[in-house]
Amino acid sequence: MDERDEEFLRRAIELARKAERRGEVPIGAVIVSEDGEILAEASNETIERHDPTAHAEILAIRRAGERIENYRLTGVTVYSTIEPCAMCAGALVNARVARLVYGAADERFGAVRSKFELCDSDKLNHRIEITAGGLEAECRKLMQDFFRLRRQKTEKGVST
């Protein structure tokens, strides 16, 4: 991971923190063109949209596609604070994303390395270059702290 990757992953972390403040699972995603321009960014909005597909990566993909007026996002890099799930990993492959940089692994739902290897599977017609573990400790702590607080509230009978 180089300085440019760190810069965009830090932006994804900022977006994740915004999601957390709204009560959403703290995940952020940024999509960057080959020349370093941010095409789209998003954070999780599943709760506020009442939409299980409103993951940060999916929303960012939709926004980037609208911006460039194309369903193919060839040449772009996607930065995500957490390893994408199967839905998001599949969308990245379908969008023909060139590269994925993510922070922490998701041992429960990760579909890039942890549970599946969708993004660079030789069974699919497109493979994404993957850089895993960028700012990993910070990204992991963000998720752990969020779920720890949520469990504490649940134990005290506070609705989340």
trRosetta pair geometry for C-beta under 8 A, 3 or more apart (Angstrom, degrees):
i j d omega theta_ij theta_ji phi_ij phi_ji
1 5 4.3 -123 -161 91 85 143
1 6 6.1 103 147 -55 113 80
1 9 7.6 -12 -160 -9 137 146
1 101 6.7 107 -113 -148 104 125
1 131 5.7 132 -78 164 83 134
1 133 7.9 -139 -25 88 129 74
1 134 4.4 129 -97 -105 157 107
2 5 5.2 104 52 9 60 102
2 6 7.2 -117 108 -4 35 92
3 6 5.6 -55 -149 36 34 113
3 7 6.4 40 153 -24 66 103
4 7 5.7 -50 -151 30 32 115
4 8 6.7 19 157 -8 64 106
4 36 6.7 -89 -150 -117 128 109
5 8 6.2 -65 -151 42 30 101
5 9 6.0 26 156 -17 68 112
5 77 7.9 -95 -107 156 83 151
5 79 7.2 164 -158 -102 67 118
5 101 5.2 -156 -152 -142 110 164
5 131 6.7 -55 -142 101 151 154
5 134 5.8 -113 145 -124 116 152
6 9 5.7 -58 -140 42 29 109
6 10 6.2 35 157 -24 65 105
6 134 6.8 -151 -91 -171 61 114
6 135 6.8 120 -134 -46 77 111
7 10 5.9 -56 -153 32 26 112
7 11 6.9 27 149 -19 61 102
8 11 5.4 -45 -152 31 40 115
8 12 6.7 44 147 -20 64 99
8 30 5.1 -149 -176 89 94 140
8 32 5.5 -64 -118 -39 151 143
8 38 7.5 170 -123 -91 103 97
8 77 7.4 89 98 103 165 118
8 79 4.4 172 129 -26 106 161
8 101 7.4 91 87 68 115 138
9 12 5.3 -46 -151 33 39 116
9 13 6.6 45 147 -22 64 99
9 30 7.9 -141 -83 34 29 123
9 79 5.0 -136 -83 -168 61 125
9 81 7.4 125 -165 -93 80 60
9 101 6.1 -95 -71 124 111 119
9 103 6.2 133 -166 -67 120 96
9 134 4.9 -133 -87 124 167 127
9 135 5.2 166 130 15 132 130
9 139 7.9 -66 177 -61 110 123
10 13 5.4 -47 -151 32 37 115
10 14 6.7 44 148 -22 64 98
10 135 7.1 150 -73 -68 66 163
11 14 5.5 -46 -153 30 37 115
11 15 6.7 37 148 -17 64 102
11 28 7.5 -144 123 139 57 136
11 30 5.1 56 95 -62 117 153
11 38 7.4 -98 138 -100 166 139
11 41 6.8 -82 142 -122 115 145
11 79 7.3 78 63 89 95 144
12 15 5.6 -53 -152 37 35 113
12 16 6.4 41 148 -24 66 103
12 28 3.9 163 -176 103 60 103
12 29 5.8 27 -130 -98 110 19
12 30 4.9 -116 -68 -5 89 101
12 41 7.5 -145 -94 -145 63 105
12 56 7.8 99 -155 156 95 147
12 79 4.7 -142 -38 122 138 103
12 80 6.2 -164 -162 -124 150 20
12 81 5.0 -172 134 -50 110 84
12 103 7.6 -164 97 -27 129 117
13 16 5.4 -49 -148 33 35 116
13 17 6.5 39 152 -21 65 100
13 28 6.2 -145 -57 42 11 135
13 81 5.7 120 -86 -102 61 119
13 103 7.5 91 -75 -64 97 152
13 135 6.8 -80 -55 127 135 151
13 138 6.4 -9 -120 132 146 121
13 139 6.7 -112 -97 -87 101 76
13 142 6.9 -161 -146 -55 90 156
14 17 5.8 -53 -153 32 32 112
14 18 6.8 35 148 -20 63 102
14 28 6.8 106 65 -119 49 175
15 18 5.5 -50 -154 31 37 115
15 19 6.7 40 148 -20 65 100
15 28 3.0 127 80 -133 103 126
15 29 7.1 -91 92 27 150 37
15 30 7.1 164 -3 -55 144 90
15 41 5.8 -146 -78 165 149 111
15 42 6.8 99 -178 110 143 18
15 43 4.2 -168 160 -64 92 105
15 56 6.9 117 127 -140 127 130
15 81 8.0 -157 70 -29 92 123
16 19 5.6 -51 -154 33 36 113
16 20 6.5 40 148 -23 65 103
16 26 4.0 72 171 170 90 83
16 27 5.4 -5 -114 -117 99 7
16 28 3.8 -103 -42 -14 73 100
16 43 5.9 175 -86 -129 33 112
16 44 7.9 47 -125 4 64 96
16 56 7.6 -34 -86 -75 75 159
16 81 4.7 12 -58 -17 146 164
16 139 7.7 102 17 -131 174 76
16 142 5.8 50 128 159 135 152
17 20 5.4 -48 -149 32 35 117
17 21 6.6 39 151 -21 64 101
17 26 6.4 34 -79 -146 31 121
17 28 7.7 -18 9 -38 59 133
17 142 7.2 -96 -75 -137 74 125
18 21 5.8 -52 -152 32 33 112
18 22 6.8 23 151 -10 63 107
18 28 7.5 83 37 -88 96 119
18 43 5.4 176 75 0 100 163
19 22 5.8 -66 -156 42 34 106
19 24 3.9 -78 -180 79 90 117
19 25 6.8 -21 139 80 127 38
19 26 5.1 157 79 -115 105 49
19 27 6.5 -35 61 43 164 48
19 28 6.6 -166 -5 -67 122 79
19 43 3.6 -149 -52 155 112 125
19 44 4.7 80 -153 46 145 84
19 45 7.5 -111 -122 -63 102 56
19 56 7.2 -75 -61 -74 152 115
20 23 7.7 60 -177 -63 31 12
20 24 6.8 -91 -70 66 27 66
20 25 7.9 -13 -87 175 68 16
20 26 3.8 3 -59 -80 103 113
20 142 7.2 -118 -58 -174 144 97
20 146 5.7 -114 -124 -100 111 118
22 47 7.7 171 129 68 97 119
22 48 6.4 -34 160 -43 128 132
23 47 6.1 -85 106 84 100 160
23 160 7.2 176 -159 -176 108 78
24 27 8.0 -94 135 30 104 75
24 43 6.7 123 90 136 142 102
24 44 4.3 179 161 94 124 103
24 45 6.4 -45 -106 -92 153 30
24 46 6.7 131 -140 36 103 77
24 47 5.5 -155 -96 23 78 113
24 48 6.9 -56 -67 -8 116 100
25 44 5.0 1 63 60 79 173
25 46 7.3 13 20 30 104 122
25 143 7.6 24 -173 -126 91 85
25 146 6.6 116 -140 137 55 151
26 43 7.6 -32 -148 -164 47 117
26 44 7.3 -125 -99 22 10 121
26 81 7.2 -57 132 94 79 158
26 142 5.0 -116 106 157 138 109
26 143 6.4 -149 64 -84 99 56
26 146 5.1 -167 5 -61 113 150
27 43 6.5 149 85 -157 52 69
27 44 4.8 74 50 -37 94 110
27 55 6.9 -23 92 -165 141 83
27 56 4.6 -145 116 0 94 133
27 57 7.9 -49 144 -22 123 83
27 80 6.9 4 -175 -170 100 92
27 81 5.4 -159 -141 54 58 111
27 82 5.2 -68 -116 21 108 117
27 143 8.0 36 -69 -87 81 103
28 41 7.2 5 -178 -176 96 97
28 42 7.3 177 -151 95 59 41
28 43 4.7 -31 -99 -98 74 87
28 56 5.4 -164 -135 -149 19 154
28 80 7.3 178 91 -143 47 51
28 81 5.2 69 43 -21 76 119
29 41 6.7 179 95 -149 55 57
29 42 5.6 -5 58 59 95 81
29 43 7.5 165 18 -89 69 39
29 56 3.9 146 0 136 103 103
29 57 4.6 153 -85 -83 164 55
29 59 7.5 141 54 62 122 85
29 60 4.3 -122 104 -8 115 150
29 78 6.3 -10 -167 -173 106 96
29 79 6.6 158 -154 83 53 56
29 80 4.7 -8 -102 -98 90 81
29 81 7.6 -109 -66 0 56 76
30 38 6.0 -57 -169 -133 105 105
30 40 7.6 173 -153 94 45 50
30 41 4.5 -7 -108 -106 72 98
30 60 6.8 -140 -104 -137 14 146
30 78 7.4 157 81 -157 45 49
30 79 4.5 -5 56 55 93 109
31 38 7.2 103 75 -161 52 61
31 39 4.8 -56 104 62 100 103
31 40 4.6 16 42 55 116 86
31 41 7.0 -158 19 -72 69 52
31 60 5.0 153 -20 160 109 112
31 61 7.1 127 -64 -84 147 46
31 63 7.8 166 30 78 130 95
31 64 4.4 -48 91 -71 155 143
31 73 6.8 -61 -166 -164 135 143
31 76 5.4 12 -176 171 95 136
31 77 7.4 165 -152 83 51 44
31 78 5.3 -19 -101 -103 77 73
31 79 7.7 -163 -74 21 31 73
32 36 6.2 -13 -180 -143 115 32
32 37 6.8 155 -157 75 68 35
32 38 5.7 -40 -99 -97 76 51
32 39 6.7 169 -109 4 19 87
32 76 6.3 149 74 -161 41 82
32 77 5.0 -17 61 61 98 93
32 78 7.9 176 20 -83 73 27
32 79 6.9 38 -5 -10 112 108
33 36 6.8 -41 72 30 77 20
33 37 4.5 5 32 53 118 89
33 39 5.5 105 -44 -47 89 111
33 75 6.8 20 -161 117 65 106
33 76 5.9 -50 -103 -105 40 83
34 75 4.5 -48 -47 169 115 112
34 76 7.2 -96 -42 -86 65 41
34 98 7.8 43 -82 26 93 156
38 41 6.1 -12 -178 -38 122 110
39 63 7.7 150 131 114 78 88
39 64 4.3 61 122 -126 120 94
39 67 5.4 172 -175 80 87 147
39 68 6.5 -18 -152 -37 131 109
39 73 7.9 170 90 -142 160 110
39 76 6.5 -60 17 -122 143 133
40 60 4.6 147 117 -162 109 69
40 61 7.5 -173 84 -52 148 11
40 62 7.9 178 -172 71 161 51
40 63 3.6 146 -139 97 131 109
40 64 3.8 -115 7 -58 130 76
40 67 6.0 -165 -58 -3 101 137
41 60 5.9 -6 -132 -113 19 110
41 63 7.6 -61 32 80 30 150
42 45 7.3 -75 -179 -12 106 112
42 56 4.8 170 103 -155 88 63
42 57 7.7 -153 69 -46 116 12
42 58 8.0 -84 89 70 153 51
42 59 3.6 -180 -171 96 165 114
42 60 4.2 -143 17 -57 108 78
42 63 6.4 157 -49 4 116 136
43 56 5.0 -22 -139 -103 26 110
43 59 7.9 -31 48 62 24 143
44 47 7.9 54 137 7 102 86
44 54 6.8 97 -167 118 57 82
44 55 6.0 -27 -111 -139 82 46
44 56 5.1 -55 -54 -44 58 88
45 48 5.2 -63 -166 55 79 103
45 49 4.8 62 133 -12 100 115
45 51 7.2 16 106 55 86 108
45 54 4.3 -82 78 154 82 127
45 59 6.3 77 20 -64 117 153
46 49 6.5 -71 -136 51 18 96
46 50 7.9 60 168 -108 52 7
46 51 5.9 -123 -136 77 55 59
46 52 5.8 40 -147 -117 115 32
46 53 7.8 147 -108 46 91 22
46 54 4.6 172 -82 65 52 97
46 55 6.8 19 -56 -69 109 53
47 50 7.5 15 -176 -71 27 45
48 54 8.0 -113 62 117 75 157
49 54 4.4 119 53 -57 141 165
51 54 4.0 85 87 -24 110 112
53 58 5.6 -124 164 143 81 171
53 87 6.7 -134 -125 169 79 148
54 58 6.7 -130 -132 77 20 123
54 59 6.0 41 -161 -57 67 113
55 58 4.7 87 57 9 84 106
55 59 7.0 -161 85 -5 40 88
55 84 7.9 104 143 -140 146 85
55 85 7.0 -137 -104 29 163 117
55 87 6.8 136 7 90 143 120
55 88 5.4 -90 100 -70 148 119
56 59 6.1 -62 -148 40 27 108
56 60 6.2 24 158 -17 65 111
56 80 6.7 142 94 -130 121 95
56 81 7.8 34 65 20 163 98
57 60 5.8 -58 -146 39 29 110
57 61 6.2 32 155 -22 65 106
57 78 6.6 55 -136 -180 98 137
57 80 5.6 -13 -75 -94 107 133
57 84 5.4 19 -28 -112 167 117
57 88 4.0 75 72 -151 142 122
57 91 6.7 142 127 74 107 127
57 92 6.8 -47 175 -58 130 103
58 61 5.7 -53 -148 34 29 112
58 62 6.5 30 153 -19 63 104
58 87 7.0 -20 -65 132 125 108
58 88 6.0 -106 -46 -103 83 83
58 91 5.8 99 -103 27 77 176
59 62 5.7 -53 -150 35 32 112
59 63 6.4 28 154 -16 65 108
60 63 5.7 -56 -145 40 32 109
60 64 6.1 32 156 -20 67 107
60 78 7.1 129 107 -137 136 102
61 64 5.9 -55 -144 37 28 109
61 65 6.3 30 157 -20 63 108
61 73 6.8 -108 -141 -26 80 149
61 78 7.8 -10 -73 -104 87 134
61 91 5.5 -156 14 149 174 121
61 92 7.3 -129 -85 -84 133 56
61 95 5.4 -122 -149 -68 119 156
62 65 5.9 -58 -151 36 27 112
62 66 6.5 26 154 -17 63 107
63 66 5.7 -54 -149 37 32 111
63 67 6.2 33 153 -23 65 107
64 67 5.6 -55 -147 35 32 114
64 68 6.3 3 165 5 68 107
64 73 5.6 42 120 -110 132 127
64 76 6.8 57 -177 -122 151 171
65 68 6.7 -69 -141 50 24 87
65 69 7.7 77 163 -101 55 9
65 70 6.2 -119 -148 81 69 44
65 71 5.4 27 -143 -109 127 43
65 73 6.7 -82 -75 -62 76 100
65 95 7.2 -110 -69 -130 111 114
66 69 7.1 16 -172 -78 29 50
68 73 7.4 126 43 -110 144 70
70 73 7.4 154 98 -72 99 49
71 95 7.0 -122 161 -121 63 70
72 95 6.5 147 -137 -173 35 53
72 96 4.9 1 -153 39 89 130
73 76 4.6 -47 161 23 100 133
73 95 4.3 10 20 160 108 110
73 96 6.2 165 54 70 58 73
73 97 5.4 2 89 -84 113 69
74 96 4.9 -21 -78 119 76 120
74 97 8.0 -150 -101 -102 28 19
74 98 6.5 73 -169 -51 50 97
75 98 5.2 31 -119 -27 15 138
76 97 5.7 -65 75 -135 92 76
76 98 6.1 149 52 19 36 96
76 99 7.6 -137 113 41 42 77
77 97 7.5 97 -119 -177 22 100
77 98 6.5 -55 -72 72 61 96
77 99 4.2 -22 -111 76 86 107
77 100 7.3 175 -161 -81 67 22
77 101 6.2 24 175 -2 112 105
78 92 6.1 -106 23 -122 156 117
78 97 5.3 -21 -12 -155 115 148
78 99 7.3 -180 25 95 64 56
78 100 5.2 -15 65 -113 97 71
78 101 7.3 -178 90 30 49 66
79 101 4.9 -16 -108 71 73 102
79 102 7.4 158 -162 -85 45 46
79 134 7.9 -66 -144 76 96 146
80 83 7.5 122 100 -96 122 12
80 84 5.9 65 76 -58 171 88
80 88 7.7 103 -107 153 162 146
80 100 7.1 -16 15 -166 108 95
80 101 7.5 158 26 86 62 53
80 102 4.6 -16 71 -109 90 94
80 103 7.2 -120 108 9 56 82
81 102 7.1 16 96 -158 9 75
81 103 4.7 -14 -165 19 47 133
81 104 7.1 6 154 21 68 89
81 139 4.5 179 -176 -135 82 110
81 142 6.7 -46 172 68 139 147
81 143 7.9 161 131 -46 114 103
82 102 6.4 -19 116 -173 14 115
82 103 6.2 -34 -71 60 37 97
82 104 5.5 -25 -115 65 69 87
82 105 8.0 22 -162 139 69 6
82 106 5.2 64 171 -56 106 114
82 110 7.7 -124 159 -90 86 98
82 139 6.2 176 -72 169 64 118
82 143 6.4 85 -87 -64 129 139
83 102 5.2 120 -87 126 48 153
83 104 6.9 -93 -13 104 86 50
83 105 5.0 22 -22 -139 138 43
83 106 4.3 -143 59 11 101 91
83 110 3.6 18 109 -127 134 115
83 111 7.5 162 148 31 99 46
83 112 5.0 -137 -162 34 98 114
83 113 6.4 -97 -136 34 141 91
83 114 6.0 114 107 -6 162 116
83 132 7.1 18 -91 -131 102 110
84 88 3.7 -125 -164 98 112 118
84 89 4.5 151 105 -58 117 75
84 92 6.5 122 63 -16 174 134
84 100 7.3 -79 -1 -158 125 143
84 102 6.8 -133 -18 -84 76 149
84 106 8.0 -159 48 21 9 135
84 110 7.2 88 69 -140 35 64
84 111 6.2 -59 105 51 76 92
84 112 5.7 84 48 -37 85 113
84 119 7.7 98 56 -56 124 125
85 88 5.1 86 50 18 71 101
85 89 6.7 -136 95 -6 30 94
85 106 7.1 -58 -75 91 70 154
85 109 4.5 -23 -112 149 97 114
85 110 7.0 -88 -95 -100 45 26
85 111 5.6 59 174 -3 30 113
86 89 5.8 -54 -136 40 26 110
86 90 6.1 29 161 -20 62 109
86 109 7.3 -104 -8 -180 82 83
86 111 4.0 140 -79 -77 56 155
86 115 7.6 -64 -58 86 99 127
86 116 6.3 62 -98 29 94 144
86 118 6.5 125 -134 -34 65 153
87 90 6.0 -61 -154 36 23 111
87 91 6.5 22 151 -18 62 108
88 91 5.5 -53 -147 36 34 112
88 92 6.4 39 152 -23 66 102
88 111 7.5 150 59 45 78 121
89 92 5.6 -50 -151 31 33 114
89 93 6.7 31 152 -16 64 103
89 111 4.1 -133 10 94 148 114
89 112 5.5 -168 -106 -67 127 76
89 116 7.3 171 82 85 161 116
89 118 4.1 101 135 74 129 132
89 119 5.3 -101 -158 -54 100 90
90 93 5.8 -55 -151 37 33 110
90 94 6.2 31 153 -16 67 109
90 111 7.6 -26 -29 121 79 151
90 118 6.1 -65 -68 173 63 148
91 94 5.6 -55 -143 41 32 112
91 95 6.1 30 157 -18 66 109
92 95 5.9 -58 -145 40 27 108
92 97 4.5 -50 -170 22 83 136
92 100 6.2 29 -174 -77 154 126
92 119 6.1 -12 93 -112 128 103
92 128 6.1 -3 138 -61 116 158
93 96 7.5 31 175 -74 35 36
93 97 7.4 -66 -72 31 24 91
93 118 6.3 -107 -31 150 138 95
93 119 6.1 -154 -65 -120 98 52
93 124 5.8 -30 -169 161 143 156
93 126 5.3 150 -166 78 79 110
93 128 6.6 -110 -89 -27 68 113
94 126 8.0 160 -77 44 19 141
96 126 5.5 -112 -113 -141 69 156
97 100 6.4 69 121 -60 133 86
97 128 5.5 18 90 -113 92 123
98 128 6.9 120 147 -137 17 73
98 129 6.4 -2 152 22 68 104
99 128 6.3 149 -108 -176 21 86
99 129 4.4 -26 -108 68 82 101
99 130 7.5 177 -157 -76 63 27
99 131 7.1 20 -179 0 105 101
100 112 6.8 -131 108 -126 150 144
100 119 5.9 -58 14 -159 147 157
100 128 5.1 46 -7 147 106 134
100 129 7.3 172 25 84 64 52
100 130 5.2 -12 66 -112 99 70
100 131 7.2 -172 95 32 53 65
101 130 8.0 153 -85 -163 38 47
101 131 4.5 -9 -110 68 80 108
101 132 8.0 -167 -151 -76 46 29
101 134 5.4 15 175 4 102 147
102 112 6.9 133 20 43 147 163
102 130 7.9 -26 16 -160 98 90
102 131 7.7 156 22 86 54 62
102 132 5.9 -10 63 -120 89 65
102 133 8.0 47 90 -16 66 30
102 134 6.9 153 93 34 21 97
102 139 7.9 146 166 177 69 170
103 133 7.3 30 -169 -150 33 15
103 134 5.6 -78 -96 76 56 70
103 135 5.1 -48 -121 79 105 84
103 136 5.5 160 178 -100 69 42
103 138 7.0 -88 -155 74 135 81
103 139 2.9 113 137 -29 144 165
103 140 7.3 -151 139 -33 106 65
104 133 7.8 57 -100 -113 34 47
104 136 5.2 112 -87 -155 65 69
104 139 4.0 -162 -15 104 99 108
104 140 3.9 143 -107 -68 143 76
104 143 6.5 -127 68 11 151 133
105 110 5.6 -43 -173 -54 71 168
105 113 6.4 -76 -123 75 109 116
105 114 5.2 130 -178 -66 105 117
105 132 6.9 41 -73 -176 86 124
105 133 7.6 -4 -37 -77 89 75
105 136 7.8 12 -6 -142 74 112
106 109 5.1 -37 137 60 125 75
106 110 3.6 149 64 -54 83 94
106 114 5.8 -136 76 17 55 156
107 110 6.6 2 -62 11 16 116
107 114 5.2 -149 -112 -157 37 136
107 115 8.0 112 -175 -48 35 87
108 114 7.8 5 28 134 25 145
108 115 7.9 -13 135 -49 21 127
109 114 7.7 50 73 81 27 133
109 115 6.7 -52 -167 -3 18 143
110 113 6.2 -24 140 56 127 66
110 114 3.2 76 69 29 121 123
110 115 5.6 146 74 7 62 89
110 116 7.9 -163 118 36 58 68
111 114 7.5 -44 -49 54 22 84
111 115 5.8 -38 -92 66 55 101
111 116 4.3 -1 -151 53 73 110
111 117 7.9 -154 167 -58 55 13
111 118 4.9 10 150 5 103 124
111 119 7.8 118 115 -25 80 88
112 116 7.6 40 -28 83 14 72
112 117 6.9 34 174 -130 31 47
112 118 6.6 -70 -94 46 45 82
112 119 4.9 6 -128 5 86 126
112 130 6.2 155 177 -129 119 141
112 132 7.1 168 115 -87 128 119
113 117 6.4 42 -102 -99 40 80
113 130 7.5 154 -52 155 108 155
113 132 6.1 1 -14 -86 150 161
116 121 7.9 -30 163 -63 94 126
117 120 6.2 -56 166 60 97 78
117 121 5.4 133 106 -74 84 83
118 121 5.7 -34 -139 -16 28 121
118 124 7.3 58 -170 -23 63 148
119 127 7.2 84 144 -157 57 55
119 128 4.2 -57 177 46 101 118
119 130 5.8 106 101 -69 135 120
120 127 4.4 58 -136 -158 64 98
120 128 5.9 -105 -66 54 78 62
120 129 7.7 75 -89 -92 121 23
120 130 6.0 -99 -28 -12 129 118
121 124 4.8 78 77 5 101 101
121 127 7.2 -160 48 -102 38 89
122 127 7.5 2 -85 -76 50 128
124 127 7.0 141 79 -69 100 65
131 134 6.2 45 129 -38 104 115
133 136 4.4 -24 -158 -59 64 128
134 139 7.9 69 89 -17 63 137
135 138 4.7 -41 171 44 96 117
135 139 5.6 100 110 -24 88 100
136 139 5.9 -64 -145 41 27 107
136 140 5.9 25 162 -18 68 111
137 140 5.9 -56 -143 38 27 110
137 141 6.2 28 158 -21 63 109
138 141 5.9 -54 -145 35 27 111
138 142 6.6 35 154 -25 61 104
139 142 5.8 -50 -154 27 31 116
139 143 7.0 23 153 -10 62 104
140 143 6.0 -62 -157 39 34 106
140 144 6.0 28 152 -17 71 112
141 144 5.6 -56 -138 42 32 110
141 145 5.9 33 163 -20 68 108
142 145 6.2 -56 -145 36 21 108
142 146 6.5 23 155 -20 58 110
143 146 5.7 -58 -150 34 30 113
143 147 6.4 15 161 -7 67 109
144 147 6.3 -64 -146 44 28 100
144 148 5.9 31 156 -23 66 111
145 148 5.6 -54 -141 36 28 114
145 149 6.3 27 160 -17 64 107
146 149 6.1 -62 -155 37 25 107
146 150 6.4 24 151 -19 63 110
147 150 5.3 -50 -142 37 37 117
147 151 6.3 41 156 -21 67 101
148 151 5.9 -54 -151 35 29 110
148 152 6.5 29 151 -19 63 106
149 152 5.6 -53 -148 35 33 113
149 153 6.4 33 154 -19 65 104
150 153 5.8 -54 -150 35 30 111
150 154 6.4 31 151 -19 64 107
150 160 5.2 65 -144 -128 87 169
151 154 5.6 -56 -148 37 33 113
151 155 6.2 35 154 -21 66 106
152 155 5.7 -53 -147 35 31 112
152 156 6.5 20 155 -10 64 109
153 156 5.9 -64 -149 43 31 104
153 158 4.0 -78 -172 73 87 115
153 159 7.8 -55 149 64 113 13
153 160 5.3 106 97 -64 137 108
154 157 7.7 49 -178 -69 30 18
154 158 7.1 -86 -67 60 26 68
154 160 6.4 -53 -63 -6 86 120
